[in-house]
């Protein structure tokens, strides 16, 4: 016999890196299914000791960026607390003001879940931007109430008067921001589709934050200081 023919299967291409030879496999799945797919792949690979698997890609890099943005947000809130504590000469009043951010973030995350959006880089940027804008309303409202109380006005009347005087500025600020961002909710191309989570986060946060600034913050202020 001159020729002995055998058949076998092998990779058409192999890639090499610092960790050795590897073969990349692109898997396109939804964010909610990533963990399940990773576990399934790891179970399959364990059956063959000649192979091992590692996971890299945009999903993991975006998750790392989100963690960094969360750290940035926490550091910014901490610095803001110390600045407000020095400005108002109080430990409690900065907590009253910053409680608005907690409420707004909760409703933004809930709204993203309702609209089927994930917590990604753009929505995190929207959270940071929203927190910086909406907190100004509570700062001005608390400052107005403090000034009225220093002039001898009773607590309850100071809360109502301060809320009435800041009503129009708060509503106008929120409306101009929401209406300016509303056109970006139209998902007509790739660019607008990318900006959609950011716009949605800001609009939800500003809408809820306006209500919180008008009603929730004065209520907490009154409950805390009514015994004094």
N, C-alpha and C positions, 0 to 999 in steps of 0.2 A: 504494500500500500504506500503510495507516494505522498498522499495528502491525508491528514487527520483533521477533520473539521469539528470544532466545538463551539458552543454558544454560551455567552455570558452577558450579564448586565452590569453596567458601571456608569459613573457620572460622565456626562459629556464635557463638563467644564468643572474645574476646581479653582478655588480662590485661596490665596495665601496671605496671612497676616502675621502679626507679632505672636499670636497664640497658636500658629500652625495652619494647616490646610483646613478649609471649611467650604460648605456649600450653602449659599443664601437661599432662603425660601420666603417669599413675600406672602403674607397673610393679611387680607383686608376684611376685618370684622368690626362690628360696632363696639363702642367702649364698654357697654354692659356685658359683652361676651368675652372680653379679653382674658379675664382670669380663668374662665371655664376652658377656653381654647388652650391656654398655657398649661393647665393641669392635664388636659387630654394628651397634648404633645409630649409632655414629660413622661406620662405613663407608657406611651407607645415606645419612646426611645429607651426606657429602662429595660424593655424586653430584649434589646440588642446591645450587648456590652461593647461593641466596636464603635458606637457612636455616643456623642453627648450633645446637648443642645444648650444654646444661650439665646437670650432675647434682647434685641436692641431695636431702636427705631424712634419715630416721631412721638409715639404714645408715651414712651418713658422719658424722653427729653421734655415734653410738654408737662408731664407730671412733676418733674424736677423744677421747672420754671414756676409752676403753680405753688409749690412749697416755698420757693424763694419769695414770691409775691405775698404769701401769707405771713412770712416772717417780716417783710417790709411793712405790711399793714399793722402788725402787732407793735412793731417798733414805733411807727408813726403815731399810733394811738397812745402809747406810753409817753412819748415826748409831748403830745398834745395835752395829756393829763397834767403833767408837771407844769407846763406853761399856763394852763387854766388855773391850776391850784395857786400859782404865784400871782396871777392876775386878779382872781376873785378873793384871794386870801382865805381860802376855804378848802377843806378836803372833800366835803360832801357835794358841793355844787358841781365840780367837774364830773363826778360820777352821775349826777342827774343829767348832765348834757350828753355824756358819752353813752348813756343807756339808749339813746336814740339810734346810735350806730348798730347796737346789738339787735334791736327790733327790726331795723331796716334790712340788715343782712339776712335775718331769718326769713323775711317775706320775699326778698330777692331770690334766695335759694329755693323757696317754695314755688315762686313764680316760674323759675327756670325749669323746675321739675314738671309743673303743670303744662308748660309749652313744649315739653320734650327736648329741652336743651341741657347740655352737660356743663359741668364746671370746668371750663377751659381757660386758656390764657386771656382771650378777649373778654369773657365774662368776669374774670378776676380783675382785669384793668377797669372794667365798668364799676365794679364794687369799690375799688380804691378812689376813682373819680367821684362817684356818688357820695361816698363818705366825706370827702373833702368839701363838697358843695353844700350838702344838706345840713351839716353841723353848724354852719354859720347862723342859720335861723334860730336854733336853740340858744346859741351863745348870746345873740342880740336880745332874745326874749328874756333870758335870765338876768342879763345886765340891766334891762329896762325895769324889771320888777325890783331888783336891788336898789336902783336909784330912787324909785318911788317910795320904797320903804324907808330909805334914809331921810327922805323929806317928811316923814311922819305919817304916811298913809297906812291904814290898816292892811294886814296881809291879804285878806280876801279881795278887798277893793283894788289893791296893787296888782294882784294876779289878773283880775278882770280888765283893769285899765291897761296894763302892759300887753295883754293879749289883744285887746281892741286896737291899740296903737300900732302893733306889729302885724295885724291881719293882712292889710293890703300889700305891704312889701313882701311878706312871705309868699302869698299867693302869686303875685306878679313874678317873683324870682323863679318859682317852680314852673309856672306856665310857660315863661319864655324859654326855659331850659328844655322842658318836655316837648314843646312844639318845634323847637329847633332840631331836636334829635329824631322826632317822629318820622320824617321822610326816610331815614335809614332803615326803617323796619320793612321797607319794600324790597323783597329778595328777588331781584330781577337778573342779577349776574353774580359772578364769583366774588367780586369785591364787596357788594352789598350783603351777600350771604355770609361773608367773613365778619362783617361789622354788626350783623344782627344780634349776636349774644351781648356785645358791648352796649348797643343801644337799648336792648331789652332790659338789661340790668340797671342802667341809669334811669330809664323811665319808671320802672317798678319802684326803685328806691326813692326817686323824687316824689312819686305819687303817695307812697306810704309815709315818707318822711314829712311831707307837708301836714298830713293829719296828725302825726306824732308831735310835731312842733306846735301845732295849734291847740291840741287837747291833752296829750299824754304828758308832756314835759311840765306844763303848769299844774296838772293834777299831782304829779309826784312832788313838785316843789311845795304845794300847799299841804300835802299829807305830812311831809317831813318837818315843815316849819310851823305848823299850826299849834304845836305844843309850846312854842317859844313866844 
